[in-house]
Amino acid sequence: MAEDTKHNHDTKSDIVIIGAGLAGLCTARKIHQLCLSNNQPLPSITIVEADGRVGGRMSTMHHKGIHLDLGAHWIGPSHTNLLKLCKELGLDPHMYDQHDDGNKILDIDRKQSLFTSDIPTPLGITSLLDFACLTWDIERMAYQAYKGSAAQNLQRYLDSITIESLLKDLNVWTASVRKMVTLLVRLTFGCEPSQLCALQFIAMIKQAQYSVDRVAGIRNGYQQIAMHGGMQQIAQSLLEQLLAQNQRLRVVYNQAVYRVQQQTAECLVYCAPRLHAHSTDNTTSNPTITTADISVCSQLNMRAAQRLSATLVVSAVPLSMNGKYIEFEPRLPPKIDNLFSKCYPGDYFKGYAFFDECFWKKYGFSGEAATDGLNGPILFCVDKDTSVINTDEALLNQHWNGRKVYCLVGFGAGGVAREWRHKTRTQRQNAFVQQLSTYFEKLIPAKARNS
């Protein structure tokens, strides 16, 4: 394979970790722990990150004195390892419970109704019965897939079908329940039921202690705990701890890995900066470094390519990115390639709406809404706790004239997110506001609306 591009800063490390998200940082942390427990010196570690920050899917933006999580938003009580890490980093005082007291809105087929339970419940007695049967079937299947006598056979079956096919096999007969499952899959995995391997879904139920309620609910569920200051501070605090422990650890920012080459005595890692989305730089005049995926290299600034070498390389990026954006030489085994191909990267977006008054709490609403996406881009909406989002009083006074700020945050995911991604920012904003107006103007009493 031709390789004509000159690489800058060809440096040697004991270990190269691809990705400075939580997985990559926890990999470095685990290496430190193993070395220290065995009285071994800490190795030299290089963490290569495509973005200019740590955190990966933990991304927090500070907007006019208010922190907004653009990526990961919650921690659940069953996330015991993450909770333990937060306590070790001294972040547990920053945690607070997601507000969910009051009436909640369910919007299916453009029909709005109220519910007060921990998870959205479908409409009608028939749908409730169908939903209860499906929940029992899925939880039983999750247990049997990992603890039953025929676990391997069941796992092979689940690995061969999608969630869409599983719903048919389980004889889910009501449209509203199928839509509720679609909502759960979209919000949890960022894809459609026809795109998600059933085994991946069942594995998530197993991780939630065999409980659908834990996955879908807020109270005692995956959406229970938020963090004052934003989730990204977990990654930032962990990196500070790692740097203090190991002077031979470094993070290389703005370098996207596109090839990993295993040689006899070492591994070579090739990386380059991403081109700016609006850059006029034309890479076609540069020699290409690989013929495997020209489209990937054409998105990188190959003039600034780097080559790193290490004894060990750990890829800590999402599995779907390994197969799509990184070329491995020699090729990975077919089983691993097949696993990567089944992992969908997920499509998400968020919207934040700010208000001078917390009208939803005033009239007995929690601020939560669950929808099928027919009325707008938002599938799930919750209150952004107003008692803790105000992080900078000076900026609040500057941008909000010292007023108390109230907020609702909406989530789009899966096919709905892909559809709305192609629209303009203004179109998405207007649709989000209109969607909120549709819900609260209809369901808040007329006397209250007029006031």
C-alpha positions as CSV (number, residue, x, y, z in Angstrom):
1,M,0.0,0.0,0.0
2,A,1.4,3.4,-1.0
3,E,2.3,5.8,1.7
4,D,3.7,9.1,0.4
5,T,2.5,11.6,3.0
6,K,5.2,12.9,5.4
7,H,4.2,12.4,9.0
8,N,5.0,14.9,11.7
9,H,6.0,14.2,15.3
10,D,6.5,10.4,15.0
11,T,6.5,9.7,18.7
12,K,6.7,6.5,20.7
13,S,4.5,5.6,23.7
14,D,4.0,2.4,25.7
15,I,0.2,2.7,25.1
16,V,-1.9,4.7,22.7
17,I,-5.6,5.1,23.6
18,I,-7.9,6.2,20.8
19,G,-10.6,8.5,22.1
20,A,-10.7,10.9,25.2
21,G,-14.3,10.1,26.1
22,L,-15.2,8.5,29.3
23,A,-14.2,5.0,28.0
24,G,-10.8,6.2,27.0
25,L,-10.1,8.0,30.2
26,C,-11.4,5.1,32.3
27,T,-9.1,2.8,30.3
28,A,-6.1,5.0,31.4
29,R,-7.4,4.9,35.0
30,K,-7.6,1.2,35.0
31,I,-4.1,0.9,33.7
32,H,-2.9,3.2,36.5
33,Q,-4.7,1.1,39.1
34,L,-3.2,-2.2,37.8
35,C,0.3,-0.8,37.8
36,L,0.0,0.7,41.2
37,S,-1.5,-2.5,42.7
38,N,1.3,-4.6,41.3
39,N,4.1,-2.0,42.3
40,Q,4.9,-1.5,38.6
41,P,6.0,1.9,37.1
42,L,3.3,3.8,35.2
43,P,3.6,3.5,31.5
44,S,3.8,6.4,29.0
45,I,0.3,6.8,27.6
46,T,-0.9,9.0,24.7
47,I,-4.6,9.6,24.4
48,V,-5.6,10.7,20.8
49,E,-8.8,12.7,20.6
50,A,-10.4,14.0,17.4
51,D,-12.1,16.9,19.1
52,G,-10.5,19.8,21.0
53,R,-11.9,18.7,24.4
54,V,-12.3,15.6,26.5
55,G,-15.6,14.0,27.3
56,G,-16.8,12.5,24.0
57,R,-20.6,12.3,24.4
58,M,-20.3,14.2,27.6
59,S,-20.4,17.7,26.2
60,T,-21.4,20.8,28.3
61,M,-21.9,24.3,26.8
62,H,-22.1,27.4,29.1
63,H,-24.7,29.8,27.6
64,K,-25.1,33.2,29.1
65,G,-24.4,32.0,32.6
66,I,-26.3,28.7,32.3
67,H,-24.8,25.3,31.7
68,L,-26.4,23.2,29.0
69,D,-25.6,19.5,28.5
70,L,-25.5,18.9,24.7
71,G,-24.7,15.2,25.1
72,A,-25.1,12.8,28.1
73,H,-27.7,14.2,30.4
74,W,-28.4,11.8,33.3
75,I,-27.0,9.0,35.6
76,G,-29.2,6.2,37.0
77,P,-29.0,4.5,40.4
78,S,-28.0,1.3,38.6
79,H,-24.9,3.0,37.1
80,T,-23.0,2.0,40.1
81,N,-19.5,2.3,38.6
82,L,-20.1,5.8,37.3
83,L,-21.6,6.8,40.7
84,K,-18.6,5.4,42.5
85,L,-16.3,7.3,40.1
86,C,-18.2,10.6,40.7
87,K,-17.8,10.1,44.5
88,E,-14.1,9.4,44.1
89,L,-13.7,12.6,42.1
90,G,-15.6,14.6,44.7
91,L,-18.5,15.3,42.3
92,D,-21.4,13.7,44.3
93,P,-22.4,17.1,45.9
94,H,-23.1,18.3,42.4
95,M,-25.8,15.7,41.8
96,Y,-29.5,16.4,42.0
97,D,-32.7,14.4,41.2
98,Q,-34.5,15.2,38.0
99,H,-37.9,16.9,38.7
100,D,-40.8,14.7,37.8
101,D,-43.7,15.6,40.1
102,G,-47.0,16.6,38.5
103,N,-49.0,15.8,35.4
104,K,-47.1,14.5,32.4
105,I,-48.2,14.6,28.7
106,L,-48.4,11.7,26.3
107,D,-48.8,12.6,22.6
108,I,-49.6,9.6,20.4
109,D,-51.2,10.1,16.9
110,R,-51.7,13.8,17.7
111,K,-53.9,13.0,20.7
112,Q,-52.7,14.4,24.0
113,S,-53.5,12.8,27.4
114,L,-52.1,13.1,30.9
115,F,-50.4,10.5,33.1
116,T,-48.7,10.6,36.4
117,S,-46.8,7.3,36.5
118,D,-43.0,7.0,36.3
119,I,-43.0,5.9,32.7
120,P,-45.4,6.9,29.8
121,T,-48.3,4.5,29.7
122,P,-50.2,3.8,26.4
123,L,-53.8,4.7,25.7
124,G,-56.7,2.4,26.5
125,I,-57.3,-0.8,28.4
126,T,-56.3,-3.0,25.5
127,S,-53.0,-1.2,25.0
128,L,-52.3,-1.3,28.7
129,L,-52.7,-5.1,28.7
130,D,-50.6,-5.4,25.6
131,F,-47.9,-3.2,27.2
132,A,-47.9,-5.3,30.4
133,C,-47.5,-8.5,28.5
134,L,-44.7,-7.1,26.4
135,T,-42.9,-5.8,29.5
136,W,-43.1,-9.3,31.1
137,D,-41.9,-11.0,27.9
138,I,-38.9,-8.8,27.5
139,E,-37.8,-8.9,31.1
140,R,-38.2,-12.7,31.2
141,M,-36.3,-13.0,27.9
142,A,-33.5,-10.8,29.3
143,Y,-33.1,-13.1,32.3
144,Q,-33.2,-16.3,30.2
145,A,-30.7,-14.9,27.7
146,Y,-28.1,-14.6,30.4
147,K,-29.0,-17.0,33.2
148,G,-31.3,-19.6,31.5
149,S,-30.3,-23.1,30.6
150,A,-30.6,-22.3,26.8
151,A,-28.9,-18.9,27.1
152,Q,-26.6,-19.3,24.1
153,N,-29.3,-20.4,21.7
154,L,-31.5,-17.5,22.8
155,Q,-28.6,-15.0,22.3
156,R,-28.0,-16.4,18.8
157,Y,-31.7,-15.9,18.0
158,L,-31.8,-12.4,19.3
159,D,-28.5,-11.5,17.5
160,S,-30.1,-12.6,14.2
161,I,-33.2,-10.3,14.4
162,T,-34.1,-6.6,15.0
163,I,-36.4,-5.2,17.6
164,E,-39.0,-4.7,14.8
165,S,-38.9,-8.4,14.1
166,L,-38.9,-9.2,17.9
167,L,-42.2,-7.3,18.3
168,K,-43.8,-9.3,15.6
169,D,-42.5,-12.6,17.1
170,L,-43.9,-11.6,20.5
171,N,-47.3,-10.8,18.9
172,V,-47.5,-7.2,20.0
173,W,-50.9,-6.3,18.5
174,T,-51.6,-2.7,19.4
175,A,-50.2,0.2,17.4
176,S,-49.8,2.4,20.4
177,V,-47.5,-0.1,22.2
178,R,-45.4,-0.4,19.0
179,K,-45.1,3.3,19.0
180,M,-44.1,3.4,22.7
181,V,-41.3,0.8,22.0
182,T,-40.2,2.9,19.0
183,L,-40.0,6.0,21.3
184,L,-37.9,4.0,23.8
185,V,-35.5,2.7,21.1
186,R,-35.1,6.1,19.6
187,L,-34.3,7.9,22.8
188,T,-32.0,5.1,24.2
189,F,-30.1,4.2,21.0
190,G,-30.8,7.0,18.6
191,C,-32.2,4.7,15.9
192,E,-35.3,2.9,14.7
193,P,-36.4,-0.5,15.8
194,S,-35.6,-1.8,12.3
195,Q,-32.0,-0.8,12.8
196,L,-31.3,-2.2,16.2
197,C,-30.2,-5.7,17.0
198,A,-32.6,-7.3,19.5
199,L,-29.7,-8.7,21.5
200,Q,-28.3,-5.2,22.1
201,F,-31.7,-4.1,23.4
202,I,-32.1,-7.2,25.7
203,A,-28.5,-6.6,27.0
204,M,-29.6,-3.1,28.1
205,I,-32.6,-4.6,30.0
206,K,-30.2,-7.0,31.7
207,Q,-27.9,-4.1,32.7
208,A,-30.9,-2.3,34.1
209,Q,-31.4,-5.3,36.5
210,Y,-34.0,-6.9,34.2
211,S,-36.3,-3.9,34.5
212,V,-38.0,-2.0,31.6
213,D,-39.1,0.6,34.1
214,R,-35.5,1.4,35.0
215,V,-34.6,2.1,31.4
216,A,-37.7,4.2,30.6
217,G,-38.4,5.9,33.9
218,I,-37.1,8.9,35.8
219,R,-37.6,7.9,39.4
220,N,-35.2,5.0,40.2
221,G,-34.5,4.9,36.5
222,Y,-31.8,5.9,34.0
223,Q,-33.1,9.5,33.9
224,Q,-33.0,10.2,37.7
225,I,-29.8,12.0,38.4
226,A,-28.6,15.2,36.7
227,M,-25.5,17.2,37.6
228,H,-25.0,20.8,38.5
229,G,-22.3,22.2,36.2
230,G,-22.9,19.6,33.5
231,M,-21.8,16.0,32.8
232,Q,-18.6,16.9,31.0
233,Q,-17.0,17.9,34.3
234,I,-16.8,14.1,35.1
235,A,-14.4,13.7,32.2
236,Q,-12.5,16.9,33.0
237,S,-12.0,15.9,36.7
238,L,-10.9,12.4,35.7
239,L,-8.3,13.8,33.3
240,E,-6.9,16.1,36.0
241,Q,-6.6,13.1,38.3
242,L,-4.8,11.1,35.6
243,L,-2.4,13.9,34.8
244,A,-1.5,14.4,38.5
245,Q,-0.8,10.7,38.8
246,N,1.3,10.2,35.7
247,Q,3.6,12.8,34.2
248,R,4.1,10.5,31.2
249,L,0.5,10.8,30.2
250,R,-0.5,13.3,27.5
251,V,-3.6,14.0,25.4
252,V,-3.2,14.9,21.7
253,Y,-6.2,17.0,20.7
254,N,-7.8,17.6,17.3
255,Q,-6.3,14.4,15.7
256,A,-8.7,11.9,14.2
257,V,-7.3,8.4,13.9
258,Y,-8.0,6.8,10.5
259,R,-5.6,3.8,10.5
260,V,-4.1,1.4,12.9
261,Q,-1.3,-0.8,11.6
262,Q,0.1,-3.8,13.6
263,Q,3.7,-4.6,12.9
264,T,6.0,-7.3,14.4
265,A,7.4,-5.2,17.3
266,E,5.0,-2.3,17.5
267,C,1.7,-0.7,16.4
268,L,1.5,2.4,14.3
269,V,-1.4,4.8,14.7
270,Y,-2.1,7.3,11.9
271,C,-4.1,10.5,12.6
272,A,-4.8,13.9,11.2
273,P,-6.9,17.0,12.0
274,R,-10.4,17.2,10.6
275,L,-10.9,19.8,8.0
276,H,-13.2,22.7,9.0
277,A,-16.7,22.2,7.8
278,H,-16.5,25.4,5.7
279,S,-12.8,25.0,4.8
280,T,-11.8,25.7,1.2
281,D,-8.7,23.6,1.5
282,N,-8.5,21.0,-1.3
283,T,-6.8,17.8,-0.2
284,T,-7.0,16.3,-3.7
285,S,-3.6,17.8,-4.4
286,N,-2.1,16.0,-1.4
287,P,-0.8,12.4,-1.6
288,T,-3.4,10.0,0.0
289,I,-2.2,7.8,2.8
290,T,-4.6,4.9,2.2
291,T,-6.7,3.5,-0.5
292,A,-9.2,1.8,1.8
293,D,-11.5,4.8,2.4
294,I,-10.7,7.9,0.4
295,S,-13.9,9.6,1.7
296,V,-12.5,9.5,5.2
297,C,-9.1,10.9,4.3
298,S,-10.7,13.6,2.2
299,Q,-12.2,15.0,5.4
300,L,-8.8,15.3,7.1
301,N,-5.9,17.7,6.7
302,M,-3.3,15.3,5.5
303,R,-0.6,18.0,5.5
304,A,-0.7,17.8,9.3
305,A,-0.9,14.0,9.6
306,Q,0.9,12.4,12.5
307,R,2.2,8.9,13.1
308,L,2.3,7.5,16.7
309,S,3.9,4.2,17.7
310,A,3.2,2.1,20.7
311,T,3.5,-1.4,22.1
312,L,-0.3,-1.6,22.8
313,V,-3.2,0.3,21.2
314,V,-6.7,0.5,22.7
315,S,-9.6,1.8,20.7
316,A,-12.1,3.5,23.1
317,V,-14.4,5.1,20.5
318,P,-17.9,3.9,19.8
319,L,-17.9,0.5,18.1
320,S,-19.6,1.8,15.0
321,M,-16.8,4.3,14.4
322,N,-14.2,1.5,14.4
323,G,-15.7,-0.1,11.4
324,K,-16.6,3.0,9.5
325,Y,-13.7,5.5,10.1
326,I,-10.7,3.5,11.2
327,E,-8.9,1.1,8.9
328,F,-7.1,-1.8,10.7
329,E,-4.2,-3.6,9.2
330,P,-4.2,-6.5,9.2
331,R,-8.0,-6.6,8.9
332,L,-9.9,-7.5,12.1
333,P,-11.5,-11.0,12.3
334,P,-14.9,-11.3,10.5
335,K,-16.7,-11.7,13.9
336,I,-15.4,-8.4,15.1
337,D,-16.2,-6.7,11.8
338,N,-19.7,-8.1,11.9
339,L,-20.2,-6.7,15.5
340,F,-19.1,-3.2,14.3
341,S,-21.6,-3.4,11.4
342,K,-24.5,-4.1,13.8
343,C,-23.7,-1.1,16.1
344,Y,-25.7,1.9,15.0
345,P,-24.0,5.3,15.9
346,G,-27.3,7.0,16.8
347,D,-28.8,10.3,15.8
348,Y,-29.8,12.9,18.5
349,F,-30.4,16.6,19.0
350,K,-31.5,18.8,21.9
351,G,-33.4,22.0,22.2
352,Y,-33.6,24.3,25.2
353,A,-36.5,26.8,25.7
354,F,-36.1,29.6,28.3
355,F,-39.0,31.3,30.1
356,D,-39.5,34.1,32.6
357,E,-42.1,32.0,34.5
358,C,-42.2,28.3,35.5
359,F,-45.8,28.0,34.3
360,W,-45.8,24.2,34.1
361,K,-45.1,23.8,37.8
362,K,-47.5,26.6,38.7
363,Y,-50.4,24.6,37.1
364,G,-49.5,21.2,38.3
365,F,-47.3,19.9,35.4
366,S,-43.9,18.3,35.7
367,G,-42.8,19.7,32.3
368,E,-42.4,16.2,31.0
369,A,-43.9,15.2,27.6
370,A,-43.4,12.0,25.6
371,T,-44.4,12.0,21.9
372,D,-44.3,9.9,18.7
373,G,-42.8,12.8,16.7
374,L,-45.9,13.6,14.6
375,N,-46.4,17.0,16.2
376,G,-42.8,18.2,15.8
377,P,-39.1,17.4,16.3
378,I,-39.2,16.7,20.0
379,L,-39.8,13.1,21.3
380,F,-39.2,13.8,25.0
381,C,-39.3,16.9,27.0
382,V,-38.5,17.5,30.7
383,D,-37.9,20.4,33.2
384,K,-34.4,21.6,33.4
385,D,-34.1,22.2,37.2
386,T,-34.2,25.9,37.7
387,S,-32.8,25.8,41.2
388,V,-29.4,24.7,40.0
389,I,-28.9,25.7,36.4
390,N,-27.9,29.3,37.2
391,T,-24.1,28.9,37.4
392,D,-22.8,32.5,37.0
393,E,-24.6,35.4,38.6
394,A,-22.6,38.0,36.8
395,L,-23.5,36.6,33.4
396,L,-27.1,36.1,34.4
397,N,-27.3,39.8,35.3
398,Q,-25.6,40.7,32.1
399,H,-27.7,38.6,29.7
400,W,-31.0,38.1,31.6
401,N,-31.2,41.4,33.6
402,G,-31.0,39.5,36.8
403,R,-34.2,37.6,36.2
404,K,-34.8,34.1,37.3
405,V,-34.5,31.8,34.3
406,Y,-36.7,28.7,33.7
407,C,-36.1,26.1,31.2
408,L,-37.5,23.1,29.3
409,V,-35.2,20.7,27.4
410,G,-36.4,18.6,24.5
411,F,-34.8,15.6,22.8
412,G,-35.1,14.5,19.2
413,A,-33.7,11.1,18.2
414,G,-33.6,8.4,15.5
415,G,-35.4,9.0,12.2
416,V,-37.0,12.1,13.6
417,A,-33.6,13.6,14.3
418,R,-32.3,12.7,10.9
419,E,-35.4,14.3,9.3
420,W,-35.1,17.6,11.2
421,R,-31.3,17.8,10.9
422,H,-31.7,18.8,7.2
423,K,-33.9,21.8,8.2
424,T,-32.6,25.2,9.2
425,R,-31.9,26.1,12.8
426,T,-34.8,28.6,12.7
427,Q,-37.2,26.0,11.4
428,R,-36.2,23.7,14.3
429,Q,-36.5,26.4,16.9
430,N,-39.9,27.5,15.6
431,A,-41.2,23.9,15.5
432,F,-40.0,23.2,19.1
433,V,-41.8,26.3,20.4
434,Q,-44.9,25.5,18.5
435,Q,-44.8,21.9,19.8
436,L,-44.6,23.1,23.4
437,S,-47.4,25.6,22.8
438,T,-49.6,22.8,21.4
439,Y,-49.2,20.8,24.6
440,F,-49.5,23.4,27.3
441,E,-52.0,25.7,25.6
442,K,-54.4,22.7,25.3
443,L,-53.9,21.1,28.6
444,I,-53.5,24.1,31.0
445,P,-56.9,25.3,32.1
446,A,-58.3,28.2,29.9
447,K,-58.5,30.5,32.9
448,A,-54.8,30.0,33.6
449,R,-53.8,30.4,29.9
450,N,-55.6,33.7,29.7
451,S,-53.8,35.0,32.8
